[in-house]
Amino acid sequence: MIDIGASLKFHREEKGISQSELAKLTGLTQQNISRWEHNVHIPNAHDCAILARFYDISIDYLIGLENEDGSKNWIDSN
């Protein structure tokens, strides 16, 4: 299973910004960013698009379904 929260946190920290800074730069709320990173909720498609555009990466890479080189991380369905 892919840990979406860990992937979201990784990309934010790789950019060197706090949750509050990310919220200000994207128009998302810091509360939602925290909930996503702690896997309390998952971001909807629109919010993923905002984050992917901000980080200049694909949505698949953002949520951990794709590696940096573009190869896929397939979810084990068993």
Backbone torsions as a table, in degrees:
resi	resn	phi	psi	omega
1	MET	NA	137.2	-179.9
2	ILE	-80.6	134.4	176.4
3	ASP	-93.2	91.2	-176.6
4	ILE	-61.0	-41.4	-179.6
5	GLY	-59.1	-43.4	179.4
6	ALA	-64.7	-38.0	178.9
7	SER	-66.4	-43.5	178.5
8	LEU	-61.5	-43.0	179.1
9	LYS	-65.2	-41.1	178.8
10	PHE	-56.6	-48.5	-177.5
11	HIS	-65.6	-38.6	178.0
12	ARG	-64.8	-47.4	-178.5
13	GLU	-67.4	-33.2	177.3
14	GLU	-62.5	-32.6	177.6
15	LYS	-78.4	-14.9	177.2
16	GLY	75.4	34.4	-179.4
17	ILE	-126.2	156.5	177.9
18	SER	-84.3	169.6	175.6
19	GLN	-60.6	-41.0	179.9
20	SER	-63.3	-41.9	178.7
21	GLU	-64.9	-42.5	178.6
22	LEU	-60.8	-42.0	179.0
23	ALA	-60.1	-45.8	-179.4
24	LYS	-64.5	-38.5	-176.2
25	LEU	-76.8	-23.3	-175.8
26	THR	-111.6	-16.3	-175.5
27	GLY	84.1	3.5	175.0
28	LEU	-83.4	166.9	178.7
29	THR	-94.2	146.6	178.1
30	GLN	-63.0	-34.4	179.2
31	GLN	-62.3	-43.9	177.9
32	ASN	-66.4	-42.1	179.2
33	ILE	-58.4	-44.4	178.2
34	SER	-62.5	-44.8	179.4
35	ARG	-60.6	-40.9	178.9
36	TRP	-66.2	-45.3	-177.6
37	GLU	-66.5	-26.3	178.5
38	HIS	-96.2	9.7	179.0
39	ASN	57.0	30.0	174.3
40	VAL	-77.9	-39.8	175.3
41	HIS	-136.8	165.1	173.2
42	ILE	-115.1	146.6	-178.9
43	PRO	-70.2	148.0	176.2
44	ASN	-77.7	173.3	-176.3
45	ALA	-59.9	-40.1	179.9
46	HIS	-62.5	-45.6	179.9
47	ASP	-67.3	-36.2	174.9
48	CYS	-61.7	-40.4	179.0
49	ALA	-63.3	-41.3	177.6
50	ILE	-60.5	-47.7	-178.6
51	LEU	-66.6	-43.6	-179.8
52	ALA	-62.1	-42.2	178.2
53	ARG	-63.7	-43.3	179.7
54	PHE	-60.3	-44.1	-178.9
55	TYR	-83.1	-7.7	-177.9
56	ASP	59.2	49.2	178.6
57	ILE	-137.3	169.2	177.3
58	SER	-76.9	157.1	175.7
59	ILE	-62.2	-40.0	178.4
60	ASP	-58.4	-42.3	178.4
61	TYR	-68.5	-40.4	179.7
62	LEU	-55.3	-44.5	-174.7
63	ILE	-96.8	7.6	173.2
64	GLY	88.6	12.9	178.2
65	LEU	-88.4	-8.1	-177.4
66	GLU	-138.2	144.5	175.5
67	ASN	-82.8	167.4	-179.1
68	GLU	-58.1	-31.9	-179.3
69	ASP	-82.3	0.1	178.1
70	GLY	95.8	-8.8	177.5
71	SER	-72.1	151.6	-173.6
72	LYS	-87.2	142.5	169.6
73	ASN	-102.5	93.1	-177.1
74	TRP	-76.0	138.8	178.3
75	ILE	-76.8	130.8	176.4
76	ASP	-73.2	120.3	-175.5
77	SER	-87.1	-1.1	-178.9
78	ASN	-89.0	NA	NA
